[in-house]
Each structure stands twice: as C-alpha cells, then as structure tokens.
Amino acid sequence: QVQLVESGGGVVHTGGSLRLSCVASGSIFTLASMGWYRQAPGKERELVAVITSAGYTDYGDSVKGRFTISKDNAENTVFLQMNSLGTEDTAVYYCNADGVIPGEHYWGKGTLVSVSS
C-alpha cells in the first residue's frame, strides 16, 4: 500500500504561482509513476502532469509551458510548480501514484487551488 499526502494549495490571484507537494509513504519502491490530476466543479478529473520513475514527464495540454512537475527521490516527494495561474486552473488537485502492477492506483485526498481575478 502507498499513502499520498498533498500540500501547498491555497488562494492566489490570476498570474500568480503556487507549488504543490505530494509525499509518498509505504511501498513506494513499487511505483512506476506519480502525477497530478485535477477536478473542477462540474467537470471530470483530468491529467495535469505525470513523472515516471525514470524521470519522463508528460503534461495536459492546458498546462504545458506553465506547470512543471519534478521529484525528489530522497524525500519521496513530487512537486508541481504552477505559474501564470488563471481562473480556469481553479480545482481540487489530487496526487496520483501508479504501481508497476497494472490496475494499481493510489490517490491522495486532494488540495484546493483557487485562482481569483
């Protein structure tokens, strides 16, 4: 089992920045990738960014060029640096981890990011 705890959400004005953190604990040696998803009110959960154990990254189209995912293997932590935030980025951001076994998924409880104009 893997436990994920997010932090760093909050309220920011348009054009501002935030950095989210996700600390993983438990059977982290079984993880193939970690990432961030978000869900805005009335919308489906969508991919924000993902980073594999090898360091490969991928981003949702709406955040490319503005958000950066990174990780600190020593601290078992994944970060999401969010710049040039807009009101459309307002959502609950969830940390995700996928294990090496197909179908093995873990989720954090989420952290709210609210961008005001």
N, C-alpha and C positions, 0 to 999 in steps of 0.2 A: 504494500500500500504506500501511496505517496500523499503527503499533505502539502497544500499550497496556501500561502498567506500573502495577500496583496496589501500594498500600502502606497500612499502618495497621491491619492485622489483629492479633489477639492474644487473650489470655485476660482475661476480665472476669467479675465476679460479677453475679448477677441484679440488675436495677435500674440497672446501670451504663451507661456510654456509651462509644462509640468513634466515631472519624471515619476513614473510608476515603478515599483519594485515588487518582485514576487520571490519569496523564499520557499524553497522546496525542502522537505524533510521526509525521512522514511527510506524506501527502497529506490533511491534516486539513481543508482547505478543501472537500473533497468530502463531508464528514459531514453527515447530516441529523439525527442524534440520537446521544446517548450515554446509557448507563444502567448499571444494576447488576442482575445476576441472582445467584441463589444455589442451591446444591445441597447438601442434607443427605444423610448416608449412607442409602442405600437409597431415596432419593426422586428424583423428576425435578427438573431445573433449573426454577426459577420466577422470574418477574419480581419484582424488588424495587422499582425505580424507574427512570424514564426522563425525560430532559430533551431537548427538541428544540433545534435551532439558534435558534429564535425564543424559546426560554425556556419553552415549555409543559411542564408536568410531569404525570406520572401515577405512581401507586403501586399495588403489590399490596395487596389487601385486608388482609392480615395485618400490614402495617407502617404503614398510614395513621394519622396522628396521632402516630407515634413516630419515624419516619425522615424526613429532609429531604434532597433532592438539590439541588445547586447547582453552578454552574460559574464558572470564571474564564477568560474568553476570552483574556485577555492571556497567561495561563500555560498555555493548552490543557489545563486540568485540570478534572476533575469530582470533586465531593466527595459523600460520603454520610454525613451526621450521623445516628448511631443512638443513640437514647435509650430508656430503660426496657427495656433488653435482657432477654430471657427465655431459658431454655434452648432453647426452640423456634427461636431465632434462630441457633443453632449450625449452621454450614455453611461451605463454601468460597464466597466471594463473588467473582464474576467481573465484570470491567468489559467492557462491550459497546459497540461503535460500529456504526452502520448508515450506509452511504453513500447518496448520492442515487440511485444506480443500484439498482433492485430486485434483491434477492439478494446484495447486497454487505454482508457482515457481518464484523466483526473481534472477536476475543476476547483478553483478557489471560490470563495463566497462573493467576490466582486468588490470593486471600489468605484464610487461615483465620481465622474468628472462632469462638471457643469461649466459651460462657457457662456458668459453673458456679453451682450453687445453694449 
